[in-house]
Amino acid sequence: MSTNTTARKTVRRTVLIAGLVAAVALPLGLTASAQATPVRAAKAAAAQGTVTGTASDNVTQVADFYGAYIDAKSDPEAGGRLATELRKFYVTADGLREVEKWETANLADGVLHAQNVPAQWTVKGTGTAGRVAVTLTWGQSDPTQLVVDLDRNHKITHIAGK
């Protein structure tokens, strides 16, 4: 291979890498200094997408449930079956009966308190033991605010609108 061909391939590879970095970095709002190297851009992108939690934490449990439940409801093929299994795993039997009663009265999903699937969700502590706040967002409409109560085993016992 000639030196000229090798140089052109190196330039193409460098341009391709720079383009990929820009495609990732610019939408994330990274500054020019963060865009300077692919390693910095990759680290910054990874840091923005980090999720942590523990199995013994109510906020983590509710976030895990809502994330998986919304994903399941978004899947037209397996969604119904998986959503049912997730309910059984994360919600107590009494809580399930309450959710089903709410669904009958409101003709909507009792976990989401809506007829459709939200585009975004947020879970945070309320400062009260055994209680977590959930915000479900559907684009431009007002978000739905829920309060989720849990037992000592981190199982959901009650879901209510604010």
N, C-alpha and C positions, 0 to 999 in steps of 0.2 A: 504494500500500500504506500502511495507516495505521501510525502510530507504535506503537500497541498490538500489531499483528500482527508488526511487525519486532522488537519487544522480546521477544515470545513465541518467535519463531524463534531469536533470539540465545540466550535462556535454554535452549531445547531443545538447541541445538547445543553449548552449554557443558556441559550435563548429560551429553550423549552422549559428548563428549570426555573428561570426568572419569570416566565409567563405563568407557570403553575403557582409560584410563590405569590405573585401579584393577584392571581385569581382567588387565592385563599385569603391573603392578607388584607386587600382593599375592602372587601365586603365586611370584614371583621372590624374595620375601623382602626387598624394598626397604623402607627406613625411610620414615617419614612425610615427612622433609625431601626425600628423593629423589622422593616421589610428588607433591610440591608443584606441579611443572610438567610438562607433557607432554614437553618437550624433555629434561629430566633423566631422566625415566623411559625414554624412547626410547634415549638414550645409554647408560644403565645396562644395558638389555636387550641392546643391540647388543654391548657390551663383554663380557658373559657368554657370548655365542655366537661369539666370535672364534676363528678357527683360522688359524695361520700355518705356514709351512714353506718348504722349498726342495727343488728337484729333486735336489740333490746330497747330501741328508741321508737316512741310512738310516731314521731314525724317521719322517720325512715319507713316504718311499716305502712303508713297511709300513703306516702309517696310511691312506694313500690306497688301497692295495690292499684292506685289510680293510674299510674303509668302503664302497668300491664293491662288493666281493664280497658283503658282507652285504646290501647293498641289492639286488643282483642275485638272490641266493638268496631274498629276501623277495618277489620278483615272480614269481607263478606262471606268467605268460605268457611273458616273455622271459628269466626268470632262468637257466635252464639254458644257453642259448646264450651269454648275456653272461658268466656265470660262467666258462665254458670259455675265452672270449676273454681275459678278465682273467687267468686262470691262464697262458695262453700269453704274455701281455705281461709279467707281473711275475715269473714263475718260470722258472728255467733248465730246459732239457730234462732234465737229470739230476734236478733237483728235482721236476719233474713225474712222472717215473718213480717216484721215491721216494714221492710223495704217492699215486699210483695203487696202488702196492704196499701202502701203509698202509691204503688204502680196502678193498682186497680182503681183507686180514687182519682188519679191524675192522668191516666193513660200515657205515661211516660216512663223512662228508665228511673228507677228509684235510687240508684247509686249516683247518677249524674244529675238527677232532678231536671231532665230535659228529654226531648224526643230525638235529638241528634247528638253527635259526638263533638266535643269541644276541640278547637284548634290548639289550645294551650292550657296548661294547668300549673298551679302553684300550691304548695303545701307548706304551712309554717305553724309553729307552736303558738298557743294562745296565752301561755303563762299559767294556765290552769292544768293541774295534773289530770291525765286521761282525756284531754280534749285538744283537738287539732283543727286548724282552719284550712279549708280548701277553697281555692278560687279557680273557677272554670271560665275560660274566655272563648268566645266565638267571633273572631274578627272585630267588626265595628260595633256589635251590640254590647249592651251592658253585661259585665261578667256576673256569673252566678256565684254567690257566696254560700258555702256550706260549713256546718260545724259537725265534726265527727267525734264521737265519744268511743273510748276503748276501755276494755277491762284490763286486769293485771297481767294477762297473758298477751296483751297487745292485739287482741281481736276486736273488731269493730262491733259495737253494741247498738249504735244509734247514728243515723245520718239525718240532719235537719237543715233546712234553708235558714239563712239569717234574716 
